[in-house]
Amino acid sequence: MATTNQLQKKLLPRHISLMAMGGAIGTGIFKGSAETVSLAGPGVVVAYIFAGLLLLVVMGAIAEMAMVYPNTNMKGFVRKAFGPRLSFITGWLYCILWLAVCIIEVVVAGSFLQYWLPSIPLWILSLICSILLIAINMMNVKNYGEFEFWFAGIKIAMIIVFIILGACILFGIIPSGQANYLENFTSHGGFFPNGWASIFAALLIVMFSYGGSELIGVTVTEAKDAEKVLPKVIKSFIFRIILFYTLPILIICGLIPWNQLTNESSPFVQVLSMTGFPFADHLMNFILVIAVLSAANSGIYGCTRMMYSLADEGEGPKIFSKVSKNGVPVHSLLVMAVVLVLGSMIALVAQDQVFTLLMAFPGFIVSIVWISLCLAQIKLRRSYPSNPSFKLWGYPYISAFTAVVLGAIAITFVLNEANRISIIACLFIIAVLAIISIFKFKKDI
């Protein structure tokens, strides 16, 4: 197989935007919304909006640094600001994040497929999903971007249809049995039935839901004119990501009392059933399959490109810097394939334990990665070699405030007893990476 050491700059703005949304819009909204609403009631939209504002700062920092340092991804920004040791830790943490998420997503996709194919073992369906995703990631980046564009587009179209149908029921355009749905926002304990503390508790889950948005910071090395298109993409992306989370939540809480939502089925299925649509369960199951496969697809991309970047800058085995004639980091993809196969096998033996162990990883690591990007922007701006046309406002206070809030969220993850096993494992990995980085980069000490 012919190889080079260069990625291909073939991603278009629409590819970048949809890829990041594909990573962020997954089970967190389609299934996780039931958990966040049960924690905080209708007022949970405050958590989604607040987390969206934190994300806006992080994405703005990425866009600003990308304009000053073209052909540099988000790990590269951390390296320029704090050196190879912190870059090494952040980069490999990000790979581990996506390895964990992708294992979860393919197993969940297999469990959704069992709805139609109950006689086929879960591990076989999960394995089929893994093979499909690896095949998609073997394409050149332009074809991959096109595939993910439509993959993510299906999810987004479903959310738009849901918003329209839900609004029609809410305001009486589609007749139903209840006279005034708007009362559900104020009855059953009010808009904040469990107080403001519940908003912060829900914020931990919302962070997991929004994780993946920072993939834009990975795509810059394969994007055409990244320094020009990135600020535009990010501005529109933030608006859409908040819109696609908050409006469905408001509709769900309006149509179904928050304390009557069940975890047995997606809130989307429960609302679609109210429309009288005869195949709501099958339609929603199809969307859920697409949603988790799309999130895993974006995750495989993010992980393989990060491994390439680590190898290219001497922070990982050099073999991961080799790419195929299609511009795909094949050895990184091979590692991903092995992990997905092993993940399916492990889930076969201890599915519940695997989920419990892995689910707390994403939110905690996302917090750390976002903090690193905020701090990198604060430090680098003072020594920019050129003046970017786009600058994050409120420097350095907004970035510092965001880093402090994210730090508080990360500490809450650590102190949460339900996450104890996962956080211990995560802190152990960070300690190992820190020790390796000390010996690997002795001359930088």
C-alpha positions as CSV (number, residue, x, y, z in Angstrom):
1,M,0.0,0.0,0.0
2,A,1.4,3.4,-1.0
3,T,2.0,5.7,1.9
4,T,2.9,9.3,2.6
5,N,3.1,11.3,5.7
6,Q,0.6,14.0,4.8
7,L,-3.1,14.3,5.5
8,Q,-5.3,15.7,2.7
9,K,-6.9,19.2,2.9
10,K,-10.3,18.2,1.4
11,L,-12.8,18.9,4.2
12,L,-15.3,21.6,3.3
13,P,-17.0,24.0,5.8
14,R,-20.3,22.0,5.7
15,H,-18.3,18.8,6.4
16,I,-16.5,20.3,9.4
17,S,-19.7,21.7,10.9
18,L,-21.7,18.5,10.5
19,M,-18.9,16.3,11.7
20,A,-18.7,18.3,15.0
21,M,-22.4,18.2,15.3
22,G,-22.4,14.5,14.6
23,G,-20.0,14.0,17.5
24,A,-22.1,16.2,19.8
25,I,-25.7,15.1,18.9
26,G,-26.0,11.5,19.9
27,T,-27.4,9.5,22.8
28,G,-27.0,12.5,25.0
29,I,-30.1,14.2,23.5
30,F,-32.1,11.2,22.2
31,K,-31.9,9.2,25.4
32,G,-29.9,11.2,28.0
33,S,-32.5,14.0,27.9
34,A,-34.8,11.8,30.1
35,E,-32.2,11.7,32.8
36,T,-31.4,15.4,32.8
37,V,-35.1,16.3,32.9
38,S,-35.7,13.9,35.7
39,L,-32.9,15.7,37.7
40,A,-33.9,19.3,37.1
41,G,-37.3,19.5,35.5
42,P,-38.0,22.0,32.7
43,G,-35.4,24.3,34.2
44,V,-32.7,21.9,32.8
45,V,-32.7,24.1,29.7
46,V,-30.6,26.6,31.8
47,A,-27.9,23.9,32.1
48,Y,-27.9,23.3,28.4
49,I,-27.7,27.1,27.6
50,F,-25.0,27.6,30.2
51,A,-22.9,24.7,29.0
52,G,-23.5,26.0,25.4
53,L,-22.0,29.4,26.5
54,L,-18.9,27.6,27.9
55,L,-18.6,25.7,24.7
56,L,-18.9,29.0,22.8
57,V,-15.8,30.3,24.6
58,V,-13.8,27.2,24.0
59,M,-14.7,27.1,20.3
60,G,-13.9,30.8,20.0
61,A,-10.5,30.2,21.5
62,I,-10.0,27.4,18.9
63,A,-11.0,29.6,16.0
64,E,-8.7,32.5,17.2
65,M,-5.6,30.2,17.6
66,A,-6.3,28.5,14.3
67,M,-6.1,31.8,12.5
68,V,-2.8,32.6,14.0
69,Y,-1.3,29.1,13.7
70,P,-2.6,27.5,10.5
71,N,-2.2,23.8,10.0
72,T,-2.2,23.3,13.8
73,N,-4.8,21.3,15.6
74,M,-6.0,21.7,19.1
75,K,-3.2,19.6,20.6
76,G,-0.7,21.7,18.7
77,F,-2.1,24.8,20.5
78,V,-1.5,23.2,23.9
79,R,2.0,22.3,22.8
80,K,2.8,25.8,21.7
81,A,1.5,27.2,25.0
82,F,2.8,24.7,27.5
83,G,5.3,22.4,25.8
84,P,5.3,18.8,24.7
85,R,4.7,17.2,28.2
86,L,1.2,18.7,28.6
87,S,0.5,18.3,24.9
88,F,1.4,14.6,25.3
89,I,-1.0,14.2,28.2
90,T,-3.8,16.1,26.6
91,G,-3.5,14.3,23.3
92,W,-3.5,10.8,24.6
93,L,-6.3,11.6,27.0
94,Y,-8.3,12.7,24.0
95,C,-7.6,9.5,22.3
96,I,-8.7,7.5,25.4
97,L,-11.8,9.6,25.6
98,W,-12.9,8.6,22.1
99,L,-11.8,5.0,22.5
100,A,-14.2,4.7,25.5
101,V,-17.0,6.6,23.7
102,C,-16.8,4.5,20.5
103,I,-16.9,1.2,22.5
104,I,-20.1,2.5,24.2
105,E,-21.6,3.7,20.9
106,V,-21.1,0.5,18.9
107,V,-22.5,-1.7,21.7
108,V,-25.5,0.7,22.1
109,A,-26.0,0.6,18.3
110,G,-26.0,-3.2,18.5
111,S,-28.6,-3.2,21.3
112,F,-30.8,-0.9,19.2
113,L,-30.5,-3.3,16.3
114,Q,-31.7,-6.1,18.5
115,Y,-35.0,-4.4,18.6
116,W,-35.5,-5.7,15.0
117,L,-33.1,-8.7,15.3
118,P,-33.6,-10.2,18.8
119,S,-32.3,-13.6,17.8
120,I,-28.8,-12.3,16.9
121,P,-26.3,-12.0,19.8
122,L,-25.4,-8.4,20.8
123,W,-21.7,-8.9,20.2
124,I,-22.3,-9.9,16.5
125,L,-24.4,-6.8,15.9
126,S,-21.8,-4.6,17.6
127,L,-19.1,-6.2,15.6
128,I,-21.0,-5.6,12.3
129,C,-21.4,-1.9,13.3
130,S,-17.6,-1.7,14.0
131,I,-16.7,-3.2,10.6
132,L,-19.1,-0.7,8.9
133,L,-17.5,2.3,10.7
134,I,-14.0,1.1,10.0
135,A,-14.8,0.7,6.3
136,I,-16.2,4.2,6.2
137,N,-13.1,5.6,7.8
138,M,-10.9,3.9,5.2
139,M,-12.3,6.4,2.6
140,N,-10.4,9.5,1.6
141,V,-11.2,12.4,3.9
142,K,-13.5,14.2,1.4
143,N,-15.7,11.0,0.9
144,Y,-15.6,10.4,4.6
145,G,-16.7,14.0,5.2
146,E,-19.5,13.6,2.7
147,F,-20.7,10.4,4.3
148,E,-20.7,11.9,7.8
149,F,-22.4,15.0,6.4
150,W,-25.5,12.9,5.5
151,F,-25.1,10.6,8.5
152,A,-25.4,13.6,10.9
153,G,-27.9,15.3,8.6
154,I,-30.4,12.5,9.2
155,K,-30.2,13.1,13.0
156,I,-30.6,16.9,12.6
157,A,-33.5,16.5,10.2
158,M,-35.2,14.2,12.8
159,I,-34.8,16.9,15.5
160,I,-36.2,19.6,13.2
161,V,-39.3,17.4,12.4
162,F,-39.6,16.7,16.1
163,I,-39.6,20.4,17.0
164,I,-42.2,21.2,14.3
165,L,-44.5,18.3,15.3
166,G,-44.1,19.0,19.0
167,A,-44.8,22.7,18.6
168,C,-47.9,21.9,16.6
169,I,-49.2,19.7,19.5
170,L,-48.1,22.2,22.1
171,F,-50.1,25.1,20.5
172,G,-53.1,23.1,19.5
173,I,-52.5,22.9,15.7
174,I,-52.5,19.1,16.0
175,P,-55.4,18.2,18.2
176,S,-54.8,16.0,21.3
177,G,-56.6,15.1,24.5
178,Q,-55.2,17.9,26.7
179,A,-56.3,21.5,26.6
180,N,-53.4,23.5,27.9
181,Y,-49.9,21.9,27.7
182,L,-48.2,25.1,28.8
183,E,-49.3,24.4,32.4
184,N,-46.7,21.6,32.5
185,F,-44.0,24.2,32.7
186,T,-45.3,25.7,36.0
187,S,-47.2,22.8,37.6
188,H,-45.6,19.7,39.2
189,G,-43.3,21.8,41.4
190,G,-42.7,24.7,39.0
191,F,-40.0,25.4,36.4
192,F,-37.2,24.5,38.9
193,P,-38.9,21.8,40.9
194,N,-35.7,20.5,42.5
195,G,-33.9,23.8,43.0
196,W,-30.8,25.3,41.5
197,A,-28.5,22.6,42.9
198,S,-30.2,20.2,40.5
199,I,-29.2,22.4,37.6
200,F,-25.5,21.9,38.5
201,A,-26.1,18.1,38.9
202,A,-27.6,18.0,35.4
203,L,-24.7,20.1,34.1
204,L,-22.4,17.0,34.6
205,I,-24.5,15.0,32.1
206,V,-24.9,17.9,29.7
207,M,-21.1,18.2,29.5
208,F,-21.0,14.6,28.3
209,S,-23.7,15.5,25.7
210,Y,-21.8,18.5,24.3
211,G,-18.5,16.6,24.3
212,G,-17.3,16.0,20.7
213,S,-18.0,19.6,19.6
214,E,-14.3,20.4,19.9
215,L,-13.7,18.0,17.0
216,I,-13.6,21.2,14.9
217,G,-10.2,21.7,16.6
218,V,-9.0,18.4,15.1
219,T,-10.3,19.0,11.5
220,V,-8.2,22.1,10.9
221,T,-5.3,20.1,9.4
222,E,-7.6,18.6,6.8
223,A,-9.8,21.7,6.1
224,K,-9.6,24.0,3.1
225,D,-8.7,27.6,4.1
226,A,-9.4,26.7,7.8
227,E,-8.3,30.0,9.1
228,K,-11.0,31.7,7.0
229,V,-13.9,29.4,7.3
230,L,-13.5,28.3,11.0
231,P,-14.9,31.5,12.6
232,K,-18.0,31.4,10.4
233,V,-18.5,27.7,11.0
234,I,-18.2,28.1,14.8
235,K,-20.6,31.0,15.0
236,S,-23.3,29.1,13.2
237,F,-22.5,25.9,14.9
238,I,-22.9,27.2,18.4
239,F,-26.3,28.7,17.6
240,R,-27.5,25.4,16.1
241,I,-26.1,23.1,18.9
242,I,-27.9,25.1,21.6
243,L,-31.1,25.3,19.5
244,F,-31.1,21.6,18.8
245,Y,-30.8,20.8,22.5
246,T,-33.0,23.4,24.2
247,L,-36.0,23.5,21.9
248,P,-36.6,19.7,22.0
249,I,-36.2,19.8,25.8
250,L,-38.8,22.5,26.1
251,I,-41.2,20.7,23.9
252,I,-40.7,17.4,25.8
253,C,-41.4,19.2,29.2
254,G,-44.4,21.0,27.7
255,L,-46.1,17.9,26.3
256,I,-45.2,15.4,29.1
257,P,-45.0,16.4,32.8
258,W,-41.3,16.2,33.7
259,N,-42.0,13.7,36.6
260,Q,-43.8,11.3,34.2
261,L,-41.0,10.7,31.8
262,T,-39.6,7.2,31.9
263,N,-36.2,5.8,31.1
264,E,-37.7,2.8,29.4
265,S,-38.0,4.6,26.0
266,S,-36.6,7.7,24.5
267,P,-38.6,10.9,25.3
268,F,-38.7,11.4,21.6
269,V,-40.6,8.2,21.1
270,Q,-43.0,9.1,23.9
271,V,-43.8,12.5,22.2
272,L,-44.0,11.0,18.7
273,S,-46.5,8.5,19.9
274,M,-48.7,11.4,21.0
275,T,-49.0,12.4,17.3
276,G,-50.6,9.1,16.4
277,F,-47.9,8.3,14.0
278,P,-48.2,4.5,13.6
279,F,-44.5,3.6,13.2
280,A,-43.1,6.0,15.8
281,D,-41.2,3.3,17.6
282,H,-39.5,2.0,14.5
283,L,-38.7,5.4,13.1
284,M,-37.2,6.5,16.4
285,N,-35.2,3.3,16.7
286,F,-33.8,3.9,13.2
287,I,-32.8,7.4,14.2
288,L,-31.2,6.2,17.4
289,V,-29.1,3.7,15.4
290,I,-28.0,6.4,13.0
291,A,-27.3,8.8,16.0
292,V,-24.9,6.5,17.8
293,L,-23.2,5.3,14.6
294,S,-22.7,8.9,13.6
295,A,-21.2,9.8,17.0
296,A,-18.9,6.8,16.8
297,N,-17.9,7.7,13.3
298,S,-16.9,11.1,14.3
299,G,-15.1,9.7,17.3
300,I,-13.0,7.3,15.2
301,Y,-12.0,10.2,13.0
302,G,-11.0,12.3,16.0
303,C,-9.0,9.5,17.6
304,T,-7.1,8.5,14.5
305,R,-6.2,12.1,13.6
306,M,-5.1,12.8,17.1
307,M,-2.9,9.7,17.1
308,Y,-1.4,10.9,13.8
309,S,-0.7,14.3,15.3
310,L,0.9,12.7,18.4
311,A,3.2,10.6,16.2
312,D,4.0,13.4,13.8
313,E,5.2,15.6,16.6
314,G,7.2,12.9,18.4
315,E,4.7,12.3,21.2
316,G,3.7,8.8,20.0
317,P,5.0,5.8,18.1
318,K,6.2,7.0,14.6
319,I,4.2,4.2,12.9
320,F,1.0,6.1,13.6
321,S,2.2,9.0,11.3
322,K,2.0,6.8,8.2
323,V,-1.0,7.4,6.0
324,S,-2.4,5.5,3.0
325,K,-2.7,6.9,-0.5
326,N,-6.2,8.0,0.5
327,G,-4.7,10.2,3.3
328,V,-6.0,7.9,6.0
329,P,-3.8,7.1,9.1
330,V,-4.1,3.4,8.6
331,H,-2.1,2.1,11.6
332,S,-4.1,4.4,13.9
333,L,-7.3,3.1,12.3
334,L,-6.1,-0.5,12.9
335,V,-5.6,0.2,16.6
336,M,-9.1,1.6,16.7
337,A,-10.5,-1.5,14.9
338,V,-8.8,-3.8,17.4
339,V,-10.2,-1.8,20.4
340,L,-13.7,-1.8,19.0
341,V,-13.6,-5.6,18.5
342,L,-12.2,-6.1,22.0
343,G,-14.8,-3.7,23.4
344,S,-17.6,-5.8,21.8
345,M,-16.1,-8.9,23.3
346,I,-15.8,-7.4,26.8
347,A,-19.3,-6.0,26.6
348,L,-20.5,-9.6,25.8
349,V,-19.1,-10.7,29.1
350,A,-19.9,-7.7,31.4
351,Q,-22.0,-5.2,29.5
352,D,-23.3,-3.3,32.6
353,Q,-19.9,-3.1,34.3
354,V,-18.3,-1.8,31.1
355,F,-20.9,1.0,30.8
356,T,-20.6,1.9,34.4
357,L,-16.8,2.2,34.1
358,L,-16.7,4.0,30.8
359,M,-19.6,6.5,31.0
360,A,-17.9,8.9,33.4
361,F,-14.7,9.1,31.3
362,P,-16.1,11.5,28.6
363,G,-17.5,14.3,30.8
364,F,-14.3,14.4,33.0
365,I,-11.8,14.3,30.1
366,V,-13.8,16.8,28.1
367,S,-13.6,19.2,31.0
368,I,-9.8,18.8,31.1
369,V,-9.4,19.2,27.3
370,W,-11.6,22.4,27.3
371,I,-9.6,23.9,30.3
372,S,-6.3,23.2,28.4
373,L,-7.6,25.1,25.3
374,C,-8.8,28.1,27.4
375,L,-5.5,28.4,29.2
376,A,-3.6,27.9,25.9
377,Q,-5.5,30.9,24.4
378,I,-4.8,33.0,27.5
379,K,-1.1,32.4,27.3
380,L,-0.6,32.4,23.5
381,R,-2.4,35.7,22.8
382,R,0.4,37.7,24.4
383,S,2.9,36.3,21.9
384,Y,0.9,35.9,18.7
385,P,3.2,36.3,15.6
386,S,0.4,38.0,13.8
387,N,-2.9,39.8,14.6
388,P,-5.9,37.5,13.9
389,S,-9.0,39.1,12.3
390,F,-11.2,37.2,14.8
391,K,-10.5,37.5,18.5
392,L,-12.4,36.0,21.4
393,W,-14.0,38.9,23.4
394,G,-13.4,39.7,27.1
395,Y,-9.7,38.6,27.1
396,P,-8.5,37.3,29.5
397,Y,-11.5,37.3,31.9
398,I,-14.0,35.3,29.8
399,S,-11.4,32.5,29.1
400,A,-10.2,32.5,32.7
401,F,-13.8,32.4,34.0
402,T,-14.6,29.5,31.7
403,A,-11.5,27.6,32.8
404,V,-12.5,28.1,36.5
405,V,-16.1,26.9,35.9
406,L,-14.9,23.8,34.0
407,G,-12.4,23.1,36.8
408,A,-15.3,23.2,39.3
409,I,-17.2,20.8,37.1
410,A,-14.2,18.4,36.9
411,I,-13.8,18.5,40.7
412,T,-17.5,17.6,41.0
413,F,-16.9,14.6,38.8
414,V,-14.1,13.5,41.1
415,L,-16.2,14.0,44.3
416,N,-19.3,12.3,42.9
417,E,-19.5,8.9,44.5
418,A,-21.3,7.3,41.6
419,N,-18.3,8.0,39.4
420,R,-15.7,6.8,41.9
421,I,-14.4,3.7,40.0
422,S,-14.3,5.6,36.7
423,I,-12.6,8.6,38.1
424,I,-10.0,6.5,39.9
425,A,-9.2,4.8,36.6
426,C,-9.1,8.1,34.8
427,L,-6.8,9.7,37.4
428,F,-4.6,6.6,37.2
429,I,-4.3,7.0,33.5
430,I,-3.4,10.7,33.9
431,A,-0.7,9.8,36.5
432,V,0.8,7.2,34.1
433,L,0.8,9.7,31.2
434,A,2.4,12.3,33.4
435,I,5.2,9.9,34.5
436,I,5.8,8.9,30.9
437,S,5.9,12.5,29.8
438,I,8.6,13.3,32.4
439,F,10.9,10.7,31.2
440,K,10.1,11.1,27.5
441,F,10.8,14.9,27.5
442,K,13.6,15.1,30.1
443,K,15.3,18.0,28.2
444,D,12.1,20.1,28.6
445,I,12.2,19.9,32.4
